[in-house]
Amino acid sequence: MDTFVRVVRFISQLFGAVAAALIAASVFVVCQMVFVRYVLNQTTIWQTDFIIYSLVGATFIGSPYVLMLRGHVNVDVLPIYAGPRLRWWLALFAAGVTLAFCAVMAVLTFQFWLEAWENKWVSDTMWRARLWIPYSALPVGMGLLTLQCLADLAGLVSGREPPFGISGTHRT
């Protein structure tokens, strides 16, 4: 189980770096687009699509890294004031619901990606980007998020990670 958790953490970190690279590439392309439009007075073709697909892809691909770091918005009023036993059960319930949601979304986004692949969808813009390429971030991101949820659940069940990251009896 430790090996599984280490591998998932490594993959989450790797894709966190990929997400950061996509954001950096988007910033570079925005600067390039402004230069082409306003300095060279030319039209842009692919830049807007690239920026949109990169930022959405970074969101999906980077989500396992955010979950691993507990960087998401967390409403933890109830867990903070709950006793250790209730906190553990709340964390188990939350992890189960999260895992189920992520698994369903992974399957649905894979089906969406597959439809784009099989039907050779392209964007409606002049660039005519093959949509299976940017859409691949959806099932990859949701699949990795599902694995990270499993790793977090394993840490909770094994007692290696405290529920909601809260150790001790309560926090004030």
C-alpha positions as CSV (number, residue, x, y, z in Angstrom):
1,M,0.0,0.0,0.0
2,D,2.9,2.4,0.8
3,T,4.2,1.8,-2.8
4,F,0.8,2.7,-4.3
5,V,0.6,5.9,-2.2
6,R,4.2,6.9,-3.1
7,V,3.6,6.3,-6.8
8,V,0.3,8.2,-6.8
9,R,2.0,11.1,-5.0
10,F,4.8,11.1,-7.5
11,I,2.4,11.1,-10.4
12,S,0.4,13.9,-8.8
13,Q,3.5,16.0,-8.4
14,L,4.6,15.3,-12.0
15,F,1.2,16.4,-13.3
16,G,1.3,19.4,-11.0
17,A,4.5,20.4,-12.8
18,V,2.8,19.8,-16.2
19,A,-0.1,22.0,-15.1
20,A,2.3,24.8,-14.1
21,A,4.0,24.4,-17.5
22,L,0.7,24.7,-19.3
23,I,-0.1,27.9,-17.4
24,A,3.3,29.3,-18.2
25,A,2.9,28.4,-21.8
26,S,-0.5,30.2,-21.8
27,V,1.1,33.4,-20.4
28,F,3.8,33.2,-23.1
29,V,1.2,32.8,-25.8
30,V,-0.9,35.7,-24.5
31,C,2.2,37.9,-24.7
32,Q,2.9,36.6,-28.2
33,M,-0.7,37.2,-29.2
34,V,-0.6,40.8,-28.0
35,F,2.6,41.4,-29.9
36,V,1.2,39.8,-33.2
37,R,-2.0,41.8,-33.0
38,Y,-0.9,45.2,-31.9
39,V,2.7,45.5,-33.0
40,L,2.7,43.5,-36.2
41,N,-1.0,44.3,-36.9
42,Q,-1.7,40.7,-37.9
43,T,-4.6,38.4,-37.0
44,T,-4.2,35.5,-34.6
45,I,-5.5,32.1,-35.5
46,W,-4.6,29.5,-32.9
47,Q,-3.7,31.5,-29.8
48,T,-7.1,31.9,-28.2
49,D,-7.9,28.2,-28.6
50,F,-4.5,27.2,-27.2
51,I,-4.9,29.5,-24.2
52,I,-8.4,28.2,-23.3
53,Y,-7.5,24.5,-23.8
54,S,-4.2,24.9,-21.8
55,L,-5.9,26.6,-18.9
56,V,-8.8,24.1,-18.7
57,G,-6.2,21.3,-19.1
58,A,-4.1,22.7,-16.3
59,T,-7.1,22.8,-14.1
60,F,-8.0,19.1,-14.6
61,I,-4.4,17.8,-14.8
62,G,-3.3,19.8,-11.7
63,S,-6.3,18.9,-9.5
64,P,-4.7,15.7,-8.1
65,Y,-1.7,17.8,-6.9
66,V,-4.0,20.3,-5.3
67,L,-5.9,17.5,-3.5
68,M,-2.6,15.9,-2.4
69,L,-1.5,19.3,-0.8
70,R,-5.0,19.9,0.6
71,G,-4.9,23.2,-1.3
72,H,-8.6,23.2,-2.1
73,V,-11.2,25.2,-0.3
74,N,-12.2,23.4,2.8
75,V,-15.2,24.0,5.1
76,D,-14.1,22.3,8.2
77,V,-16.2,23.8,11.0
78,L,-17.9,20.6,11.8
79,P,-14.8,18.4,11.8
80,I,-12.9,20.9,13.9
81,Y,-15.4,20.7,16.7
82,A,-16.3,17.0,16.3
83,G,-14.7,14.4,18.5
84,P,-12.0,12.2,17.0
85,R,-14.3,9.2,16.3
86,L,-17.0,11.3,14.6
87,R,-14.3,13.2,12.7
88,W,-12.9,9.9,11.3
89,W,-16.4,8.8,10.2
90,L,-17.1,12.2,8.6
91,A,-13.7,12.0,6.7
92,L,-14.5,8.4,5.6
93,F,-17.9,9.5,4.3
94,A,-16.5,12.6,2.5
95,A,-13.7,10.5,1.0
96,G,-16.2,7.9,-0.2
97,V,-18.5,10.5,-1.8
98,T,-15.5,12.2,-3.4
99,L,-14.1,9.0,-4.7
100,A,-17.5,8.0,-6.2
101,F,-17.9,11.4,-7.8
102,C,-14.4,11.3,-9.3
103,A,-14.7,7.8,-10.6
104,V,-18.0,8.6,-12.3
105,M,-16.6,11.7,-13.8
106,A,-13.5,9.8,-15.0
107,V,-15.7,7.3,-16.8
108,L,-17.9,10.1,-18.3
109,T,-15.0,12.2,-19.4
110,F,-13.4,9.2,-21.0
111,Q,-16.6,8.5,-23.0
112,F,-16.6,12.1,-24.1
113,W,-13.0,12.0,-25.1
114,L,-13.6,8.7,-27.0
115,E,-16.5,10.2,-28.9
116,A,-14.3,13.1,-30.0
117,W,-11.6,10.6,-31.0
118,E,-13.9,8.3,-33.0
119,N,-15.9,11.1,-34.7
120,K,-12.7,13.1,-35.5
121,W,-14.1,16.3,-33.9
122,V,-12.3,19.5,-34.6
123,S,-12.8,23.0,-33.2
124,D,-15.1,25.4,-35.0
125,T,-12.4,28.0,-35.3
126,M,-10.0,28.6,-38.1
127,W,-7.3,26.6,-36.3
128,R,-9.5,23.4,-36.6
129,A,-7.7,21.8,-33.7
130,R,-8.4,18.1,-33.3
131,L,-10.4,18.1,-30.1
132,W,-9.4,14.8,-28.7
133,I,-6.0,16.3,-27.9
134,P,-7.2,19.0,-25.5
135,Y,-10.1,16.8,-24.3
136,S,-7.6,14.2,-23.2
137,A,-6.9,16.4,-20.1
138,L,-10.4,15.6,-18.8
139,P,-10.2,11.8,-18.4
140,V,-6.5,12.0,-17.5
141,G,-7.1,14.6,-14.8
142,M,-10.2,12.8,-13.4
143,G,-8.5,9.5,-13.5
144,L,-5.5,10.8,-11.6
145,L,-7.8,12.6,-9.2
146,T,-9.5,9.3,-8.6
147,L,-6.2,7.6,-7.8
148,Q,-5.3,10.5,-5.5
149,C,-8.6,10.0,-3.7
150,L,-7.8,6.3,-3.3
151,A,-4.4,7.2,-1.9
152,D,-5.9,9.6,0.5
153,L,-8.6,7.1,1.5
154,A,-5.8,4.5,2.1
155,G,-4.0,7.0,4.3
156,L,-7.2,7.6,6.3
157,V,-8.1,4.0,6.8
158,S,-4.6,2.9,7.7
159,G,-4.3,5.7,10.2
160,R,-1.3,7.2,8.5
161,E,-3.2,10.5,7.8
162,P,-5.5,12.2,10.3
163,P,-9.0,12.9,9.2
164,F,-9.2,16.3,7.4
165,G,-5.6,16.8,8.3
166,I,-6.7,17.6,11.9
167,S,-4.8,15.7,14.5
168,G,-5.6,15.7,18.2
169,T,-8.9,16.0,19.9
170,H,-10.0,19.4,18.7
171,R,-8.7,22.7,17.4
172,T,-9.6,26.2,18.6
